[in-house]
Amino acid sequence: MGERITLSEASRRAPRITARGDSKLLEEGAAPTLADLAGALQFALGDGRIWLSDQRMVMMQTEVLGNLRRDIIKSMGLDTARKLFYRTGWGQGQLYADLVRKRFHQNDLTAALAAGPRLHTMEGFVKVTTKRFEFDVKRGHYHGEFHWHDSTEAVEHTKAFGVSDCPTCWMQVGAPAGFTSALLGQPVIFREVECMGMGAERCVVIGRNAAAWGDDVPELRDFSPAPERQRSKPWNPSDASQTAGTQDVPHAILGKTVVIERAKRLLERVAGYDEPVIFLGEAGTGKEYFARRLHEIGRTPQGPFVTINCDAIASGQSDLALFGSGGAIERAQGGTLFLNDLFLLPRAQQSQLAAYLAGVTPQAKPLRIMSATGSAPREAVASGAFRGDLYYRLSLLPIVIPPLRDRRDDLSMLVNHFVQTHSRRHRKPLRQVTSAAMDLLMRYDFPGNVRELSNMIERGVIYAEPGGDLEISHIFTGMEQMPEFVDGLHKSGRIVRRSTLGTAHDPVGGRTFDELEQDTYTAALKAANGNVSAAARALGLSRAKFDYRLAKLGLPKRP
C-alpha cells in the first residue's frame, strides 16, 4: 500500500503559489539555495564587470563605504543620512526580489522569501540567521525574526562615531523591507531591536506588516511623494523605486547605459534643425533605426523618409536613382533622405550631390540628408575614395552609435523586448530565457550587434516549444565566436569549457560527448549523495529533464 498522507499534507507538498506560509515548513535545501544564488554570480574578467544574473555589481572595500557613510552623516545630519541609506537598501531589496522572480521562478512563496537572507549573506554585509518568519497574504500579515552577525554597517559606524544610542544598520534594514514588500505586494517594515552599533553581541531584526507597527510608521512617510499617505489607499511597493513606463513610440531607443544615453541626447539636440547628420557605428548597431527615430522627432515627421543603399548604386542594382525625375532627392523633398553605406557612393554621384548641396537656397523646400557608415571616415577621404568637400558637408552633426559589447547593461532590456516582439510576430507564447542562456548572452561579444541579438532571439523563439523556455541550444548554433571561457556547445545545449575539452588537437580529450555527459551526470549524483532533485538543481535542469536524460543514457539514479 502506498504512503497515506492527510489532505493538508498533500496540499503542503503540492507546488503552488502559496497565499500563506511558515519558514518552519520550508523543505531543507529548497531552491534557490546559497549555491544556486552563487551560481548566478559571474566575474567577466578583463571586461570590468561583475554580474549577479543580469544585474551589474561592484566590489568595494567596506572601509570605503564606511568613509562615505561618515561623510554623509557629517554633511547631512544623522536623520537625513538614515533616510537616505534606508531608501538605498529598499531599492536594493526590490532588485533582489526581481532577480529571484526572473531567474528562479520559485512557485513557493515561502522558498522565495527565504532567498532574501541568503542573498543578504552572500553579498558580504552580514551573516543572517533566520529564526522564523510567517505570512498570510490574504490577511495582510507578516512576522519575521532574524539575527545578524558581524554587521559591516555597525562596525563602520562604531569606528567613526563610537557606540551609538540608536540602531545603525539603516541600509541593511531597508533591504529586507524592500525585498519582502516586493514579493508580498504589500508594505512590510523591518526594524532593529538590538544592534551591534549600540554594543549588542549581534543585531536582532524584526519584520512586520506595516499595520502591525501601529499608527506611527515613519518608514512609509519616507517613501511617500506627499507629506501624508492615505492609509486606506492601496499601497504599491514599487512606488519608491520605479517610475511610470514610457509610452509606446515607434522606433523607441531602448537602453540606460551612458553611451546610449549620450547618443539619445545628441539625437534630441539636433532634432530641431535641417542640417546633415551622419551616424557612425559598426554593422548592426542600428544606424538606420536611429535615423528613422530622428526623422520622427524632427521638423518634418509627416514628410517622406527615403532610403538609398549606396552599395546598390555602385553595383548597378538600385531600383531608385539618386537624381532625375522620380529620383530619391525629388521624392525626399519635405522630408529625409537617408544615404546608407555613404562611402560606397560612386564618384559620379558624389560630384552630383556636392553640386546639388552647393546650389541649395534657403527658400528651397526643406530636405534633411542623413547618412551612415561603418567605415573610418578619415581613411576614405585620405585614400581618395570619397570627396573631402562632400564629407565635410554631410558630417556637420556626427552621432556615434555604440556597439552592443559596450552597452551590456542594456542586454536584459533588449532581450526582453525581442522575446516579446518575436513571440507576438510568430504567435508563440514563451515563458522565459533560461538563466544559463542569459548568462551566456551576457558574456557574448555580438559582432553583429543589435541585429545579431534580434536574429538570435527570433531563432530561439522559432526553435523553442510553445509555452516553454528559450534555452542555449535554441539561441546559439555553435558557429558563434564564443566567449573566452567557452570553447563550444555540447549537443545537449550545455556550455563546454576549455578545461573539459583538452588540447586544440584533441578537442574532446579522445572521448565522445555522450561519455562526457554521462560523467557529468554521474558526478552530480555522487556530489548530491544520490539526491536526484539536488543533482538536477546543481546542473541547472528541472527534475523531469534530468530524469529523462538519465533514462536516455541508461544511467542509474544511484551513482
Secondary structure as a PSIPRED ss2 file (coil, helix, strand):
# PSIPRED VFORMAT (PSIPRED V4.0)

   1 M C   1.000  0.000  0.000
   2 G C   1.000  0.000  0.000
   3 E C   1.000  0.000  0.000
   4 R C   1.000  0.000  0.000
   5 I C   1.000  0.000  0.000
   6 T C   1.000  0.000  0.000
   7 L H   0.000  1.000  0.000
   8 S H   0.000  1.000  0.000
   9 E H   0.000  1.000  0.000
  10 A H   0.000  1.000  0.000
  11 S H   0.000  1.000  0.000
  12 R H   0.000  1.000  0.000
  13 R H   0.000  1.000  0.000
  14 A C   1.000  0.000  0.000
  15 P C   1.000  0.000  0.000
  16 R C   1.000  0.000  0.000
  17 I C   1.000  0.000  0.000
  18 T C   1.000  0.000  0.000
  19 A C   1.000  0.000  0.000
  20 R E   0.000  0.000  1.000
  21 G E   0.000  0.000  1.000
  22 D E   0.000  0.000  1.000
  23 S H   0.000  1.000  0.000
  24 K H   0.000  1.000  0.000
  25 L H   0.000  1.000  0.000
  26 L C   1.000  0.000  0.000
  27 E C   1.000  0.000  0.000
  28 E C   1.000  0.000  0.000
  29 G C   1.000  0.000  0.000
  30 A C   1.000  0.000  0.000
  31 A C   1.000  0.000  0.000
  32 P C   1.000  0.000  0.000
  33 T C   1.000  0.000  0.000
  34 L H   0.000  1.000  0.000
  35 A H   0.000  1.000  0.000
  36 D H   0.000  1.000  0.000
  37 L H   0.000  1.000  0.000
  38 A H   0.000  1.000  0.000
  39 G H   0.000  1.000  0.000
  40 A C   1.000  0.000  0.000
  41 L E   0.000  0.000  1.000
  42 Q E   0.000  0.000  1.000
  43 F E   0.000  0.000  1.000
  44 A E   0.000  0.000  1.000
  45 L C   1.000  0.000  0.000
  46 G C   1.000  0.000  0.000
  47 D C   1.000  0.000  0.000
  48 G C   1.000  0.000  0.000
  49 R E   0.000  0.000  1.000
  50 I E   0.000  0.000  1.000
  51 W E   0.000  0.000  1.000
  52 L E   0.000  0.000  1.000
  53 S C   1.000  0.000  0.000
  54 D C   1.000  0.000  0.000
  55 Q E   0.000  0.000  1.000
  56 R E   0.000  0.000  1.000
  57 M E   0.000  0.000  1.000
  58 V C   1.000  0.000  0.000
  59 M C   1.000  0.000  0.000
  60 M C   1.000  0.000  0.000
  61 Q C   1.000  0.000  0.000
  62 T H   0.000  1.000  0.000
  63 E H   0.000  1.000  0.000
  64 V H   0.000  1.000  0.000
  65 L H   0.000  1.000  0.000
  66 G H   0.000  1.000  0.000
  67 N H   0.000  1.000  0.000
  68 L H   0.000  1.000  0.000
  69 R H   0.000  1.000  0.000
  70 R H   0.000  1.000  0.000
  71 D H   0.000  1.000  0.000
  72 I H   0.000  1.000  0.000
  73 I H   0.000  1.000  0.000
  74 K H   0.000  1.000  0.000
  75 S H   0.000  1.000  0.000
  76 M H   0.000  1.000  0.000
  77 G C   1.000  0.000  0.000
  78 L H   0.000  1.000  0.000
  79 D H   0.000  1.000  0.000
  80 T H   0.000  1.000  0.000
  81 A H   0.000  1.000  0.000
  82 R H   0.000  1.000  0.000
  83 K H   0.000  1.000  0.000
  84 L H   0.000  1.000  0.000
  85 F H   0.000  1.000  0.000
  86 Y H   0.000  1.000  0.000
  87 R H   0.000  1.000  0.000
  88 T H   0.000  1.000  0.000
  89 G H   0.000  1.000  0.000
  90 W H   0.000  1.000  0.000
  91 G H   0.000  1.000  0.000
  92 Q H   0.000  1.000  0.000
  93 G H   0.000  1.000  0.000
  94 Q H   0.000  1.000  0.000
  95 L H   0.000  1.000  0.000
  96 Y H   0.000  1.000  0.000
  97 A H   0.000  1.000  0.000
  98 D H   0.000  1.000  0.000
  99 L H   0.000  1.000  0.000
 100 V H   0.000  1.000  0.000
 101 R H   0.000  1.000  0.000
 102 K H   0.000  1.000  0.000
 103 R H   0.000  1.000  0.000
 104 F H   0.000  1.000  0.000
 105 H C   1.000  0.000  0.000
 106 Q C   1.000  0.000  0.000
 107 N C   1.000  0.000  0.000
 108 D C   1.000  0.000  0.000
 109 L H   0.000  1.000  0.000
 110 T H   0.000  1.000  0.000
 111 A H   0.000  1.000  0.000
 112 A H   0.000  1.000  0.000
 113 L H   0.000  1.000  0.000
 114 A H   0.000  1.000  0.000
 115 A H   0.000  1.000  0.000
 116 G H   0.000  1.000  0.000
 117 P H   0.000  1.000  0.000
 118 R H   0.000  1.000  0.000
 119 L H   0.000  1.000  0.000
 120 H H   0.000  1.000  0.000
 121 T H   0.000  1.000  0.000
 122 M H   0.000  1.000  0.000
 123 E C   1.000  0.000  0.000
 124 G C   1.000  0.000  0.000
 125 F C   1.000  0.000  0.000
 126 V C   1.000  0.000  0.000
 127 K E   0.000  0.000  1.000
 128 V E   0.000  0.000  1.000
 129 T E   0.000  0.000  1.000
 130 T E   0.000  0.000  1.000
 131 K E   0.000  0.000  1.000
 132 R E   0.000  0.000  1.000
 133 F E   0.000  0.000  1.000
 134 E E   0.000  0.000  1.000
 135 F E   0.000  0.000  1.000
 136 D E   0.000  0.000  1.000
 137 V C   1.000  0.000  0.000
 138 K C   1.000  0.000  0.000
 139 R C   1.000  0.000  0.000
 140 G C   1.000  0.000  0.000
 141 H E   0.000  0.000  1.000
 142 Y E   0.000  0.000  1.000
 143 H E   0.000  0.000  1.000
 144 G E   0.000  0.000  1.000
 145 E E   0.000  0.000  1.000
 146 F E   0.000  0.000  1.000
 147 H E   0.000  0.000  1.000
 148 W E   0.000  0.000  1.000
 149 H E   0.000  0.000  1.000
 150 D C   1.000  0.000  0.000
 151 S C   1.000  0.000  0.000
 152 T H   0.000  1.000  0.000
 153 E H   0.000  1.000  0.000
 154 A H   0.000  1.000  0.000
 155 V H   0.000  1.000  0.000
 156 E H   0.000  1.000  0.000
 157 H H   0.000  1.000  0.000
 158 T H   0.000  1.000  0.000
 159 K H   0.000  1.000  0.000
 160 A H   0.000  1.000  0.000
 161 F H   0.000  1.000  0.000
 162 G C   1.000  0.000  0.000
 163 V C   1.000  0.000  0.000
 164 S C   1.000  0.000  0.000
 165 D C   1.000  0.000  0.000
 166 C C   1.000  0.000  0.000
 167 P C   1.000  0.000  0.000
 168 T C   1.000  0.000  0.000
 169 C C   1.000  0.000  0.000
 170 W H   0.000  1.000  0.000
 171 M H   0.000  1.000  0.000
 172 Q H   0.000  1.000  0.000
 173 V H   0.000  1.000  0.000
 174 G H   0.000  1.000  0.000
 175 A H   0.000  1.000  0.000
 176 P H   0.000  1.000  0.000
 177 A H   0.000  1.000  0.000
 178 G H   0.000  1.000  0.000
 179 F H   0.000  1.000  0.000
 180 T H   0.000  1.000  0.000
 181 S H   0.000  1.000  0.000
 182 A H   0.000  1.000  0.000
 183 L H   0.000  1.000  0.000
 184 L H   0.000  1.000  0.000
 185 G C   1.000  0.000  0.000
 186 Q C   1.000  0.000  0.000
 187 P C   1.000  0.000  0.000
 188 V E   0.000  0.000  1.000
 189 I E   0.000  0.000  1.000
 190 F E   0.000  0.000  1.000
 191 R E   0.000  0.000  1.000
 192 E E   0.000  0.000  1.000
 193 V E   0.000  0.000  1.000
 194 E E   0.000  0.000  1.000
 195 C C   1.000  0.000  0.000
 196 M H   0.000  1.000  0.000
 197 G H   0.000  1.000  0.000
 198 M H   0.000  1.000  0.000
 199 G C   1.000  0.000  0.000
 200 A C   1.000  0.000  0.000
 201 E C   1.000  0.000  0.000
 202 R C   1.000  0.000  0.000
 203 C E   0.000  0.000  1.000
 204 V E   0.000  0.000  1.000
 205 V E   0.000  0.000  1.000
 206 I E   0.000  0.000  1.000
 207 G E   0.000  0.000  1.000
 208 R E   0.000  0.000  1.000
 209 N E   0.000  0.000  1.000
 210 A H   0.000  1.000  0.000
 211 A H   0.000  1.000  0.000
 212 A H   0.000  1.000  0.000
 213 W H   0.000  1.000  0.000
 214 G C   1.000  0.000  0.000
 215 D C   1.000  0.000  0.000
 216 D C   1.000  0.000  0.000
 217 V C   1.000  0.000  0.000
 218 P H   0.000  1.000  0.000
 219 E H   0.000  1.000  0.000
 220 L H   0.000  1.000  0.000
 221 R H   0.000  1.000  0.000
 222 D H   0.000  1.000  0.000
 223 F H   0.000  1.000  0.000
 224 S C   1.000  0.000  0.000
 225 P C   1.000  0.000  0.000
 226 A C   1.000  0.000  0.000
 227 P C   1.000  0.000  0.000
 228 E C   1.000  0.000  0.000
 229 R C   1.000  0.000  0.000
 230 Q C   1.000  0.000  0.000
 231 R C   1.000  0.000  0.000
 232 S C   1.000  0.000  0.000
 233 K C   1.000  0.000  0.000
 234 P C   1.000  0.000  0.000
 235 W C   1.000  0.000  0.000
 236 N C   1.000  0.000  0.000
 237 P C   1.000  0.000  0.000
 238 S C   1.000  0.000  0.000
 239 D C   1.000  0.000  0.000
 240 A C   1.000  0.000  0.000
 241 S C   1.000  0.000  0.000
 242 Q C   1.000  0.000  0.000
 243 T C   1.000  0.000  0.000
 244 A C   1.000  0.000  0.000
 245 G C   1.000  0.000  0.000
 246 T C   1.000  0.000  0.000
 247 Q C   1.000  0.000  0.000
 248 D C   1.000  0.000  0.000
 249 V C   1.000  0.000  0.000
 250 P C   1.000  0.000  0.000
 251 H C   1.000  0.000  0.000
 252 A C   1.000  0.000  0.000
 253 I C   1.000  0.000  0.000
 254 L C   1.000  0.000  0.000
 255 G C   1.000  0.000  0.000
 256 K C   1.000  0.000  0.000
 257 T C   1.000  0.000  0.000
 258 V H   0.000  1.000  0.000
 259 V H   0.000  1.000  0.000
 260 I H   0.000  1.000  0.000
 261 E H   0.000  1.000  0.000
 262 R H   0.000  1.000  0.000
 263 A H   0.000  1.000  0.000
 264 K H   0.000  1.000  0.000
 265 R H   0.000  1.000  0.000
 266 L H   0.000  1.000  0.000
 267 L H   0.000  1.000  0.000
 268 E H   0.000  1.000  0.000
 269 R H   0.000  1.000  0.000
 270 V H   0.000  1.000  0.000
 271 A C   1.000  0.000  0.000
 272 G C   1.000  0.000  0.000
 273 Y C   1.000  0.000  0.000
 274 D C   1.000  0.000  0.000
 275 E C   1.000  0.000  0.000
 276 P C   1.000  0.000  0.000
 277 V E   0.000  0.000  1.000
 278 I E   0.000  0.000  1.000
 279 F E   0.000  0.000  1.000
 280 L E   0.000  0.000  1.000
 281 G C   1.000  0.000  0.000
 282 E C   1.000  0.000  0.000
 283 A C   1.000  0.000  0.000
 284 G C   1.000  0.000  0.000
 285 T C   1.000  0.000  0.000
 286 G C   1.000  0.000  0.000
 287 K H   0.000  1.000  0.000
 288 E H   0.000  1.000  0.000
 289 Y H   0.000  1.000  0.000
 290 F H   0.000  1.000  0.000
 291 A H   0.000  1.000  0.000
 292 R H   0.000  1.000  0.000
 293 R H   0.000  1.000  0.000
 294 L H   0.000  1.000  0.000
 295 H H   0.000  1.000  0.000
 296 E H   0.000  1.000  0.000
 297 I H   0.000  1.000  0.000
 298 G C   1.000  0.000  0.000
 299 R C   1.000  0.000  0.000
 300 T C   1.000  0.000  0.000
 301 P C   1.000  0.000  0.000
 302 Q C   1.000  0.000  0.000
 303 G C   1.000  0.000  0.000
 304 P C   1.000  0.000  0.000
 305 F E   0.000  0.000  1.000
 306 V E   0.000  0.000  1.000
 307 T E   0.000  0.000  1.000
 308 I E   0.000  0.000  1.000
 309 N E   0.000  0.000  1.000
 310 C H   0.000  1.000  0.000
 311 D H   0.000  1.000  0.000
 312 A H   0.000  1.000  0.000
 313 I H   0.000  1.000  0.000
 314 A H   0.000  1.000  0.000
 315 S C   1.000  0.000  0.000
 316 G C   1.000  0.000  0.000
 317 Q C   1.000  0.000  0.000
 318 S C   1.000  0.000  0.000
 319 D C   1.000  0.000  0.000
 320 L C   1.000  0.000  0.000
 321 A C   1.000  0.000  0.000
 322 L C   1.000  0.000  0.000
 323 F C   1.000  0.000  0.000
 324 G C   1.000  0.000  0.000
 325 S C   1.000  0.000  0.000
 326 G C   1.000  0.000  0.000
 327 G C   1.000  0.000  0.000
 328 A H   0.000  1.000  0.000
 329 I H   0.000  1.000  0.000
 330 E H   0.000  1.000  0.000
 331 R H   0.000  1.000  0.000
 332 A C   1.000  0.000  0.000
 333 Q C   1.000  0.000  0.000
 334 G C   1.000  0.000  0.000
 335 G C   1.000  0.000  0.000
 336 T E   0.000  0.000  1.000
 337 L E   0.000  0.000  1.000
 338 F E   0.000  0.000  1.000
 339 L E   0.000  0.000  1.000
 340 N E   0.000  0.000  1.000
 341 D C   1.000  0.000  0.000
 342 L H   0.000  1.000  0.000
 343 F H   0.000  1.000  0.000
 344 L H   0.000  1.000  0.000
 345 L C   1.000  0.000  0.000
 346 P C   1.000  0.000  0.000
 347 R H   0.000  1.000  0.000
 348 A H   0.000  1.000  0.000
 349 Q H   0.000  1.000  0.000
 350 Q H   0.000  1.000  0.000
 351 S H   0.000  1.000  0.000
 352 Q H   0.000  1.000  0.000
 353 L H   0.000  1.000  0.000
 354 A H   0.000  1.000  0.000
 355 A H   0.000  1.000  0.000
 356 Y H   0.000  1.000  0.000
 357 L H   0.000  1.000  0.000
 358 A H   0.000  1.000  0.000
 359 G H   0.000  1.000  0.000
 360 V C   1.000  0.000  0.000
 361 T C   1.000  0.000  0.000
 362 P C   1.000  0.000  0.000
 363 Q C   1.000  0.000  0.000
 364 A C   1.000  0.000  0.000
 365 K C   1.000  0.000  0.000
 366 P C   1.000  0.000  0.000
 367 L C   1.000  0.000  0.000
 368 R E   0.000  0.000  1.000
 369 I E   0.000  0.000  1.000
 370 M E   0.000  0.000  1.000
 371 S E   0.000  0.000  1.000
 372 A E   0.000  0.000  1.000
 373 T E   0.000  0.000  1.000
 374 G C   1.000  0.000  0.000
 375 S C   1.000  0.000  0.000
 376 A C   1.000  0.000  0.000
 377 P H   0.000  1.000  0.000
 378 R H   0.000  1.000  0.000
 379 E H   0.000  1.000  0.000
 380 A H   0.000  1.000  0.000
 381 V H   0.000  1.000  0.000
 382 A H   0.000  1.000  0.000
 383 S C   1.000  0.000  0.000
 384 G C   1.000  0.000  0.000
 385 A C   1.000  0.000  0.000
 386 F C   1.000  0.000  0.000
 387 R C   1.000  0.000  0.000
 388 G H   0.000  1.000  0.000
 389 D H   0.000  1.000  0.000
 390 L H   0.000  1.000  0.000
 391 Y H   0.000  1.000  0.000
 392 Y H   0.000  1.000  0.000
 393 R H   0.000  1.000  0.000
 394 L H   0.000  1.000  0.000
 395 S C   1.000  0.000  0.000
 396 L C   1.000  0.000  0.000
 397 L E   0.000  0.000  1.000
 398 P E   0.000  0.000  1.000
 399 I E   0.000  0.000  1.000
 400 V E   0.000  0.000  1.000
 401 I C   1.000  0.000  0.000
 402 P C   1.000  0.000  0.000
 403 P C   1.000  0.000  0.000
 404 L H   0.000  1.000  0.000
 405 R H   0.000  1.000  0.000
 406 D H   0.000  1.000  0.000
 407 R C   1.000  0.000  0.000
 408 R H   0.000  1.000  0.000
 409 D H   0.000  1.000  0.000
 410 D H   0.000  1.000  0.000
 411 L H   0.000  1.000  0.000
 412 S H   0.000  1.000  0.000
 413 M H   0.000  1.000  0.000
 414 L H   0.000  1.000  0.000
 415 V H   0.000  1.000  0.000
 416 N H   0.000  1.000  0.000
 417 H H   0.000  1.000  0.000
 418 F H   0.000  1.000  0.000
 419 V H   0.000  1.000  0.000
 420 Q H   0.000  1.000  0.000
 421 T H   0.000  1.000  0.000
 422 H H   0.000  1.000  0.000
 423 S H   0.000  1.000  0.000
 424 R H   0.000  1.000  0.000
 425 R H   0.000  1.000  0.000
 426 H C   1.000  0.000  0.000
 427 R C   1.000  0.000  0.000
 428 K C   1.000  0.000  0.000
 429 P C   1.000  0.000  0.000
 430 L C   1.000  0.000  0.000
 431 R C   1.000  0.000  0.000
 432 Q E   0.000  0.000  1.000
 433 V E   0.000  0.000  1.000
 434 T C   1.000  0.000  0.000
 435 S H   0.000  1.000  0.000
 436 A H   0.000  1.000  0.000
 437 A H   0.000  1.000  0.000
 438 M H   0.000  1.000  0.000
 439 D H   0.000  1.000  0.000
 440 L H   0.000  1.000  0.000
 441 L H   0.000  1.000  0.000
 442 M H   0.000  1.000  0.000
 443 R H   0.000  1.000  0.000
 444 Y C   1.000  0.000  0.000
 445 D C   1.000  0.000  0.000
 446 F C   1.000  0.000  0.000
 447 P C   1.000  0.000  0.000
 448 G C   1.000  0.000  0.000
 449 N H   0.000  1.000  0.000
 450 V H   0.000  1.000  0.000
 451 R H   0.000  1.000  0.000
 452 E H   0.000  1.000  0.000
 453 L H   0.000  1.000  0.000
 454 S H   0.000  1.000  0.000
 455 N H   0.000  1.000  0.000
 456 M H   0.000  1.000  0.000
 457 I H   0.000  1.000  0.000
 458 E H   0.000  1.000  0.000
 459 R H   0.000  1.000  0.000
 460 G H   0.000  1.000  0.000
 461 V H   0.000  1.000  0.000
 462 I H   0.000  1.000  0.000
 463 Y H   0.000  1.000  0.000
 464 A C   1.000  0.000  0.000
 465 E C   1.000  0.000  0.000
 466 P C   1.000  0.000  0.000
 467 G C   1.000  0.000  0.000
 468 G C   1.000  0.000  0.000
 469 D E   0.000  0.000  1.000
 470 L E   0.000  0.000  1.000
 471 E C   1.000  0.000  0.000
 472 I H   0.000  1.000  0.000
 473 S H   0.000  1.000  0.000
 474 H H   0.000  1.000  0.000
 475 I H   0.000  1.000  0.000
 476 F C   1.000  0.000  0.000
 477 T C   1.000  0.000  0.000
 478 G C   1.000  0.000  0.000
 479 M C   1.000  0.000  0.000
 480 E C   1.000  0.000  0.000
 481 Q C   1.000  0.000  0.000
 482 M C   1.000  0.000  0.000
 483 P C   1.000  0.000  0.000
 484 E C   1.000  0.000  0.000
 485 F C   1.000  0.000  0.000
 486 V E   0.000  0.000  1.000
 487 D E   0.000  0.000  1.000
 488 G E   0.000  0.000  1.000
 489 L E   0.000  0.000  1.000
 490 H C   1.000  0.000  0.000
 491 K C   1.000  0.000  0.000
 492 S C   1.000  0.000  0.000
 493 G C   1.000  0.000  0.000
 494 R C   1.000  0.000  0.000
 495 I E   0.000  0.000  1.000
 496 V E   0.000  0.000  1.000
 497 R E   0.000  0.000  1.000
 498 R H   0.000  1.000  0.000
 499 S H   0.000  1.000  0.000
 500 T H   0.000  1.000  0.000
 501 L H   0.000  1.000  0.000
 502 G C   1.000  0.000  0.000
 503 T C   1.000  0.000  0.000
 504 A C   1.000  0.000  0.000
 505 H C   1.000  0.000  0.000
 506 D C   1.000  0.000  0.000
 507 P C   1.000  0.000  0.000
 508 V C   1.000  0.000  0.000
 509 G C   1.000  0.000  0.000
 510 G C   1.000  0.000  0.000
 511 R C   1.000  0.000  0.000
 512 T C   1.000  0.000  0.000
 513 F H   0.000  1.000  0.000
 514 D H   0.000  1.000  0.000
 515 E H   0.000  1.000  0.000
 516 L H   0.000  1.000  0.000
 517 E H   0.000  1.000  0.000
 518 Q H   0.000  1.000  0.000
 519 D H   0.000  1.000  0.000
 520 T H   0.000  1.000  0.000
 521 Y H   0.000  1.000  0.000
 522 T H   0.000  1.000  0.000
 523 A H   0.000  1.000  0.000
 524 A H   0.000  1.000  0.000
 525 L H   0.000  1.000  0.000
 526 K H   0.000  1.000  0.000
 527 A H   0.000  1.000  0.000
 528 A C   1.000  0.000  0.000
 529 N C   1.000  0.000  0.000
 530 G C   1.000  0.000  0.000
 531 N C   1.000  0.000  0.000
 532 V H   0.000  1.000  0.000
 533 S H   0.000  1.000  0.000
 534 A H   0.000  1.000  0.000
 535 A H   0.000  1.000  0.000
 536 A H   0.000  1.000  0.000
 537 R H   0.000  1.000  0.000
 538 A H   0.000  1.000  0.000
 539 L C   1.000  0.000  0.000
 540 G C   1.000  0.000  0.000
 541 L C   1.000  0.000  0.000
 542 S C   1.000  0.000  0.000
 543 R H   0.000  1.000  0.000
 544 A H   0.000  1.000  0.000
 545 K H   0.000  1.000  0.000
 546 F H   0.000  1.000  0.000
 547 D H   0.000  1.000  0.000
 548 Y H   0.000  1.000  0.000
 549 R H   0.000  1.000  0.000
 550 L H   0.000  1.000  0.000
 551 A H   0.000  1.000  0.000
 552 K H   0.000  1.000  0.000
 553 L H   0.000  1.000  0.000
 554 G C   1.000  0.000  0.000
 555 L C   1.000  0.000  0.000
 556 P C   1.000  0.000  0.000
 557 K C   1.000  0.000  0.000
 558 R C   1.000  0.000  0.000
 559 P C   1.000  0.000  0.000
